[in-house]
């Protein structure tokens, strides 16, 4: 019998007993060469022949069954005798989950508490039972359920177990357009400790964001439960995930960039840490106004103007201390190629630049700010000759009023 790591302990002792009994049988058969005529030790001792395990324990669906329908019953029964233990494990997304169920009075039948099977899953069934003569037997079977023709998943921001800034917005980007938005939204639950009112907002048909009315309080633990498995998001397209993510809110850091004054005030938990000289977007390429959230952090990255809709104006292979603020390509980063611009003039193509040196250094304003930043920190730009950043450009949802935000739910 193949050992399956992670099997429930309650079946372990019984299975060990089965293995011991099987070893005794094997030993007896091996010592009685030719003496049993193939009928086994029970025949030698005068008892009835031992029945095959599949005759003692009946499991449906059959062992090795594939593409099992969601509504096909999962049952374990013994025609005579009684069940000692039943362990069923569902494997999905590289995670094993015990399937709860119960043995009916009389001990001859087991059924799961939830009769509906999960799609695109593997089920492992381990059973120990006594036959009508009190002899222990065991079965190990597996089957797989139907894989829908179309499936979808949600990519979650931020990462599991991350510590993030107080401006983090929970964002799910779905792998396909969602038509049944209310069903999908109802399958996603975002909660916090300490508790706070958290509401969803749809941006189009493939993005769902969650946030509270105001920035998170430091120390809050946020849990994201994805119950998307088998939820029909569109006709014939079912979700795959049944996962839980958690992240923690770190200290508060909000930075205010004044494009007209060429400065950035960095405040930690409300107190001013420093005022840093910056350069913002030049008159022909101004920086968005509004609240932006740090989405990614790179000690060094390449920036090519053609990737953000410009021509061949620049291609810098080693931009240091780069913090991504929008999907459209706004960064707050170190600037070593225009060292005299920060604090004096705006020369960038829409980014916010801080003085730095080639290769980066913690002793520069850019390095100092990078070392004190988290994904989820807020950077707000004011006094730029540009429009407000769109709420769906990066994690820009803080630029939308609470009433308008709540109106974006599909569940009425």
Secondary structure, 3 states (H helix, E strand, C coil): CCCCCCCCHHHHHHHHHHHHHHHHHHHHHHHCCCCCCCCCHHHHCCCCCCCCHHHHCEEECCCCCCCECCCCCCEEECCCCEEEEEEEEEEECCEEEECCEEECCCCCEEEECCCCCCCCCEEEEEEEEECCCCCEEEEEEEEEECCCCEEECEEEECCCCCEECCCCCEEEEECCCCCCHHHHHHCEEEEEECCCCEEEEECCCCEEEEEECCCCCCCCEEEEEEECECCEEECCEEECCEEEEEEEECCCEEEEEECCCCEEEEEECCEEEEEEEEECECCCCCCCEEEEECCEEEEEEEEEHHHHCCCCCCEEEEEEEEEECCCCCCEEEEECCCCCCCCCCCCECCCEEEECCCCCCCCCHHHHHHHCCCCCCEEEEECCCCCECCCCCCCCHHHCCHHHHHCCCCCC
